[in-house]
Amino acid sequence: MKVAISTTSGGLDDKVSEVFGRAVSFTIVDIENGEVKNVEVVRNDFAVRGGGAGVAVSQFLVDKGVNAVITGNVGPNALAVLSSAGVKVYRGGGLKVKEAIEKLVRGELEEITTPSQPKMGRWRRQ
């Protein structure tokens, strides 16, 4: 299973970002038999777009073959792109990446099936 986690700087010791489309980076991990086999940190170049960041990064992650996403919040358009591609989205905002992965493997993360309200401008949190 390939999982993308929205992060603020990237890596297993980082925290899961509360935002998805405007997250600074994504930590992408390959999980086999419940163990992390590969870790890749990707800078989110779509975060600086004026609009459509969530849709763009969703399509990017789908194209990378991601099966699941862990984040804090996700907007309606991004969730639609991910869902239509069969990518499951899970809530893990504020957790350490390593902890979020462990909870995902154990089936302890809440699946996000409805979009979050947008957090724009100065109210947006990383």
Secondary structure, DSSP 8 states (H G I E B T S, - for coil): -EEEEEESS-STTSBB-S-STT-SEEEEEEEETTEEEEEEEEE-GGGGSSS-HHHHHHHHHHHTT--EEEES---HHHHHHHHHTT-EEEE-TTSBHHHHHHHHHTT-SEE--S------GGG---
